[in-house]
Amino acid sequence: MPQETKMTKCVFCGESATTKNRKGQPVCSEHKKKDPKEVACPECGMPMKIKEGRYGFFWGCEGYPQCQETFQIENLVEED
């Protein structure tokens, strides 16, 4: 059974997410079988991962607390 997500956006297209992929990233049904999205922090170069906060999911740097760079999911959606 797929994991439910809170009201959030797909990391690939920005549509409403219905499940999570194998890395815990919120995705829509169209992108659930796609390889997880890899994002590097523009500040320090470390990988960013999906984190869950009080207002939903967001991209956060794995270098936290030294690097506190974050992005809303909508800001890193691929433009097709």
C-alpha positions, 0 to 999 in steps of 0.5 A: 500500500502506498505511503500517503503524503500531506498536501504537497507537490510532485518533485518532478511536475508540481502536480498534487502528490499521491505517494512517495518514491523509494527515497521518500520524495513526494510524487504523483502517480505518473512519476512514481516509477521514475528514478528519485530526483537528485539535487545538489545544494547551490551553496555548499554542493552537498546533496539535498533531500526531502524533509518534512516541516510544519508547513509540508515537504521541502528540499533541505541541505544534508549539510545542516546545521552548517548549511541551512539552504532550503527550497520549496518543492515548487521552486525546483520542478523541472520546466519541460 
